[in-house]
């Protein structure tokens, strides 16, 4: 019984697959596209509203926390927040400066600037400079070895040359002048 049901489902599936492909009108395609766009907008709107609600809740809790503090504690907290923001900005500026100087160093050494992001992760200008020096030397040595290997030629395998032996046209001409 179960086998008959399974066989019948397979036949129905095969028939469904062999049917002609469904064609849609432009209006149906536009309608489907509009539905999907509306759904995406609703999802984005819901996400934005959730983020705004969380930000509002955080601001309220921060305000309530500050309201419970004394004036001195409030001043210290505000100063602490301001200092944290300044430290964050300073770190971002240092990161940009380090990135710029690293790219400049790479350009001066003739190396690709794509290495800059990896090198900036080291965080220290001296370490970056040492890494660039090592990288430059390594690349130069590798290139030199590759060039030398490409320039190297193999001698003829059978020892013969077109300009050697009795068939040498220059030797024949020289032999004529020597006879005279």
Buried (B, 14 or more C-beta within 10 A) or exposed (E): EEEEEEEEEEEEEEEEEEEEEEEEEEEEEEEEEEEEEEEEEEEEEEEEEEEEEEEEEEEEEEEEEEEEEEEEEBEEBEEEEEEEEEEEEEEEEEEEEBBEBBBEBBEEBEBEEEBBEEBBEBEEBEEBBEBBEEBBEEBEEEEEEEEEEEEEEEEEEEEEEEEEEEEBEEEEEEEEEEEE
